[in-house]
Amino acid sequence: MASYTMRDPTAETSAVLRERRPPPAVLAGKRVALLSISKERSDEFMDALEPLIQAAGVETIRFKKPTHTKPAPEAILQGIVEQADLVIEALAD
Amino acid sequence: MRFVAIVKEDCPTCRLAVPALAEMRAAGLALDVVTQDNPAFPDSLAPRHDADLLESHRLGVEIVPTVVAYDDGGAETARIYGWNTAEWRALSGLSGLGAGLPANMPGCGALNVMPGVVERLALAAGEINLHSREIAVADDADPHEVAYDRGWTDGLPVIPPTDLRIARMLTGTKREPDAVVGLIPPNLSPLTVEKAAVNAVMAGCRPEYMPLLLGAIETALEPEFAMHGLLCTLAFSGPMIIANGPVRRRIGMNSCGNALGQGNRANATIGRAFQLIIRNVGGGRPQEIDRAILGHPGKYTFCFAEDESDPEWQPLAQARGVPAGKSGVTMFHADGVTGFVDQQSRTPDELCRSLGMQLWSVNHPRLARWANAVLVLSPNHYDVFKAAGWGRAEVEAGLIQALKRPVETKLRGYDGHPLGITPEQAEMYADADGMIDKFHPGGLYVVRAGGPGGLMSAVIAGWTGGRNNAEVRPVTRALTEE
């Protein structure tokens, strides 16, 4: 029996870790979302990356956050979920 | 009719009143005597010992002796405290009560209202109900180690947040414990006043710091402050709190010598509590979503007050819209402190030009319109301006002028170096004379702080996120609770 108690300073959301989805066995036929976070040269990085992915026969679709200083708006997240199977989020400076 | 008398032996007035209480008993009145200290005081009246002081607390006793009268239905009809012959006679209905006693003698403080006791009793009486999850500490475990193990700390020891400490912290604010202050990023978890108090306890705050802490949180949650971006940035910056107005003196903040350093409890713990809330409630932890490459020591705590001792200097909060006489808080995205040492400038022009050289180094001397900055002007540097009749407006205007540079010297590729602004930025920002400013309009914040004895001031560079000045700005707000 503990005689000393404290209170939890956290949001108490200590929750259950979600399992990651397994990576796809093959990329063929998948569509990859390329999400620019709108930092300087994000687009440049995506422009370089996109042909490499397409050369491997994988379709791409571009998304872009309005600003890198804030989280992506719900509409963009939903758009990715609806239209893509995988996502590459690019950081660049 | 029934009476309850609360006494303590340590009180001379209670001892004085014992014969009167005995007279009431002898007259056949229904009188319970409740003693707060010596269980046997007074011997002759078979007292009941209020060992845990809960009976006194529930009765709301503040002074002993207190005598409460009840009607036959158990409702309180009257109460008196201290000794006053006329009042005791009126209450008891005994016209000769206390003959020979002095006419009046004030009582003493009751034990249940001694400092530190009230909150313990309020908890025991169920008047304060804490809702945060209770964490049991095994008898052989050290609460400090439990706090570390659970990931609650910034790496330094924390004060274990016990119910009693939290209850005392909550006395520092008029807000209800379950009121929500805001949603704390990155997880957007609701911060209740109680949760803020738990973290304030851990940081080492005193209860009276709560209004400034809660005000700082509310200010940082304004969308234009972009707290989410700040806490997860790669850059150095963290939240910095600048306090203005009466709150500074009320809670004993330091705006003088070593104002940006260690040693003052309010400065140290308010900034720390803020960061613990980001960590614990928001989930913003280093090497997780806080992606800082290096960070800086101010991310433990960064909070100070402006020196408002010279009425000729307009305080920062007033310059940013907080009415005079009101407390205000400014939240700034701060890198570390860079010392500015100039013992030679004797005129405002010399000093502005000198400061301009230093201020151009914010983030990088070739980056323009890239970050905001705070200039902390020390008393001896301020004297240079003041002697020439300069106040805030003149200092700010002088600095803006001293910070203009030919735009071509900031371009990428200038002088054979790749770093700099783009031609598009140069086009956007250059003025008609081909000059560019270091900061966006309003991006330089001048505050006064520090001790005398040396011509040294400080530049606090801002976050690179400040280059997007339409979205990311320091924010100043009046405290909602003085």
Interface residues (C-beta under 8 A of the other chain):
Chain A: M1 A2 S3 Y4 T5 M6 R7 D8 P9 T10 A11 E12 T13 T67 H68 T69 K70 P71 D93
Chain B: L130 S132 R133 E134 I135 A136 V137 A138 D139 P143 V146 A147 W152 P160 P161 T162 D163 I166 I184 P186 N187 S189 P190 K195 V198 N199 M202 A226 H228 G229 L234 L276 N280 V281 G282 G283 G465 N468 E471 V472
